[in-house]
Amino acid sequence: MNAEREKRAQILESEELRQAAILKAEGAKQAVVLEAEGRREAAYRDAEARERSAEAEAKATQMVSDAISKGNRPSTTSLQTAT
């Protein structure tokens, strides 16, 4: 009877260790997934920022080009302050 109790206790203990290992592995997996999602989101936002910057630069260049083609050449001072 005592041996049977010890056997059950060992089984329960090994099951607890197994469950702990499973939970630890699942936590590590979730951490990796969340880190990858964070990196992807950061890359997306960085790309958006670069796109907006390029659009703003293109618009500014177009405005200067339009002004030059109309004969309204901007002074050197205004070009230096625009940059």
N, C-alpha and C positions, 0 to 999 in steps of 0.2 A: 504494500500500500504506500509506503514511504517512497519507494523507488518510482512508483507511478506518478506521485506528486512532483518529484524532482524532474522526471521526464517532461511533464506538462509545463513546469516552470521553465525548463530549457527551451522548449518549443515556443513558449510565449516570448521569452527573451530574444530568441533568434528572429522571431517575427517582428518584434519591435525594432531590432537592428535593421532588418530588411526594409521596413517602412521608413525608417529614418534615412537610410541610404537613398531610397526612391525620392523622398521629399527633397533631400539635398540636391540630387541630380536634376529634379524638375525646377528647383529654384535657380540653379546655375543655367539651365537651358533658357528660362524666362529672362534672366539677366542678359544673356547673349542676344536674345531676340530684341529686347528693349534697347540695348546699346546700338544694334544695327539699325533699328528704326530711327533712333535719334541721329545717327550719322547721315542716314538718307534724308531726313527732314532738314538737317543743317545744309547739306549739299544743295537741296532744292531751293532753300531760301537764299543761299549764296548765288546760285544761278539767276534767280529772280532779280537780285540786287544788281548783278552785273548787266542784266538785260535792261533794266531801268536806267542805269548809268549810261549805257551805250545809246539808248533812245534819247536821253537828254542831251548827250554830246552831239548826236546827229541833228537834233532840232536846233541847237545853238549854231552848229556849222551851217545849216541851211539858212538860218536867219542872217548870218554874216554874208553868205553867198548872195542871198536876195538883195541885201543892202548894197553890196558891191555892184551887182548887175544893174541896179537902179541908179547908180551914180552917187549914192549916198555913202561914200567911203567913211567908215568910222575912224575916228582919230586914234592914234597910237595909245593915248591915255585910256580911252574907253576899252580898247582891246585888252590892255594889261589888267584892268580892273575886272574884266569878265572872267579871267582865268584864275 
